[in-house]
Amino acid sequence: MRELIEDEGGVGVIELALIVPLLILLTVGVLDVARAMNAAVVLESASQDAVHAAVLDPSATIPPGQAVPPPIASAARGRVAPLDGSSITVTVQYYDSASGTFRPWPTAGIPTSSPNPVGVMVRVNVSYPWTAVSALAAGFLSPAGPRTLTSTSIMETRR
């Protein structure tokens, strides 16, 4: 009996069995955080491209049944390659200086009679529903379920 108590054979295997699951969980959590950061950077790039497209063509029209002019939406969706492009939501607004608020993009484009003498501010929001893979990252990044990552870019048109 005394030999069994003093025998330390197999202790390393038991320690490894206790530590490996924690290391795997930590690694998956770090990868989830990296995925979230990558998605945020991709969304930022998409919103910048979309607002740039909106500024270049402030008269872009919205076809029936759509909420955003196609050139602006395609500029945003063209930059979200690692993400699911069909899950991306794009909203476009322009600053109405008469009312002092951002308004939805008009169907016929930004009115040329805008009272702003310098130009018109255009704001583009791009959002994406992000879900963590691991429970560890979900607890820190999205404890209430899927989280919507959003990026907003604002630029001024020149007339």
C-alpha positions in Angstrom: 0.0 0.0 0.0 2.8 2.4 0.9 4.3 1.8 -2.6 1.1 3.0 -4.3 1.0 6.2 -2.2 4.6 7.1 -3.0 4.4 6.1 -6.7 4.3 9.3 -8.8 3.9 7.5 -12.2 1.2 9.0 -14.3 1.0 12.4 -12.4 2.1 14.2 -15.6 -0.7 12.6 -17.6 -3.3 13.7 -15.0 -1.9 17.2 -14.9 -2.0 17.4 -18.7 -5.6 16.1 -18.7 -6.6 18.9 -16.4 -4.8 21.7 -18.3 -5.4 20.8 -22.0 -9.2 21.5 -21.9 -8.5 24.9 -20.3 -5.9 25.7 -23.0 -8.3 24.7 -25.8 -11.1 26.8 -24.3 -8.7 29.8 -24.0 -7.4 29.3 -27.6 -11.0 29.2 -29.0 -11.9 32.3 -27.0 -8.9 34.2 -28.4 -9.9 33.1 -31.9 -13.4 34.3 -31.3 -12.2 37.7 -30.2 -10.0 37.9 -33.3 -13.0 37.0 -35.5 -15.0 39.9 -33.9 -12.1 42.3 -34.4 -11.7 41.2 -38.0 -15.5 41.7 -38.6 -15.3 45.2 -37.1 -12.4 46.1 -39.4 -14.2 44.7 -42.4 -17.4 46.6 -41.6 -15.4 49.8 -41.2 -13.9 49.4 -44.6 -17.3 48.6 -46.1 -18.9 51.7 -44.6 -16.0 53.9 -45.9 -16.4 52.5 -49.4 -20.2 52.9 -49.3 -20.0 56.5 -48.1 -17.4 57.3 -50.7 -19.7 55.9 -53.4 -22.6 58.0 -52.0 -20.5 61.1 -52.0 -19.4 60.5 -55.6 -23.0 60.1 -56.8 -25.3 62.1 -54.5 -28.1 61.9 -57.1 -28.2 58.1 -57.0 -31.8 56.9 -57.1 -33.5 54.1 -55.1 -35.4 51.6 -57.3 -38.8 50.4 -56.2 -38.6 47.7 -53.5 -35.1 48.6 -52.3 -34.0 50.8 -49.4 -30.6 51.9 -50.6 -29.3 53.0 -54.0 -27.7 49.9 -55.7 -24.2 51.6 -56.2 -24.0 52.4 -52.5 -25.2 48.9 -51.4 -22.9 47.1 -53.8 -19.9 49.2 -52.7 -20.5 48.1 -49.1 -21.2 44.4 -50.0 -18.1 44.3 -52.2 -15.9 44.9 -49.1 -17.3 42.2 -46.8 -15.7 39.2 -48.5 -14.9 37.1 -45.3 -18.4 37.9 -43.9 -21.8 36.7 -45.2 -22.7 39.6 -47.6 -26.4 38.7 -47.4 -26.5 39.4 -43.7 -25.1 42.9 -44.1 -27.5 45.8 -43.5 -26.8 49.1 -45.1 -28.6 52.4 -44.3 -27.8 55.7 -46.0 -28.8 59.2 -44.7 -28.0 62.7 -45.6 -27.9 65.8 -43.4 -30.8 68.2 -43.9 -29.4 71.5 -42.6 -32.9 73.1 -42.7 -34.1 70.7 -40.0 -30.7 70.0 -38.4 -31.1 66.2 -38.6 -30.0 63.3 -40.7 -32.8 62.1 -43.0 -33.2 58.8 -45.0 -31.7 59.0 -48.5 -34.5 60.3 -50.8 -35.8 58.1 -53.6 -34.6 60.6 -56.2 -31.2 61.3 -54.6 -30.2 64.2 -52.5 -32.0 67.4 -53.5 -29.8 69.8 -55.4 -31.7 72.7 -53.7 -30.0 71.8 -50.4 -29.4 75.0 -48.5 -26.0 73.9 -47.2 -23.5 76.0 -49.2 -20.4 73.8 -48.7 -21.9 70.4 -49.4 -24.1 67.8 -47.9 -23.0 65.4 -45.2 -23.8 61.7 -46.0 -23.8 59.0 -43.3 -23.7 55.3 -44.0 -24.3 52.6 -41.4 -23.2 49.1 -42.1 -24.2 46.4 -39.6 -23.7 42.6 -39.3 -25.0 40.1 -36.8 -22.1 38.4 -35.1 -22.3 35.3 -32.9 -19.4 33.9 -30.8 -18.4 30.3 -31.4 -17.1 29.6 -27.9 -18.9 30.0 -24.6 -16.0 31.9 -23.2 -16.0 34.6 -25.8 -19.8 34.7 -25.8 -19.8 35.5 -22.1 -17.5 38.5 -22.6 -18.5 39.8 -26.0 -22.2 38.9 -26.4 -23.7 37.6 -23.1 -27.3 38.3 -24.3 -27.0 36.3 -27.6 -25.9 37.5 -31.0 -24.5 41.0 -31.1 -24.9 43.4 -34.0 -21.6 45.0 -35.0 -22.1 48.4 -36.6 -19.8 50.8 -38.4 -20.7 54.3 -39.3 -18.9 56.6 -41.8 -19.7 60.3 -42.6 -18.4 62.2 -45.5 -19.3 65.5 -47.2 -20.3 65.8 -50.8 -18.9 68.6 -53.0 -21.0 70.3 -55.5 
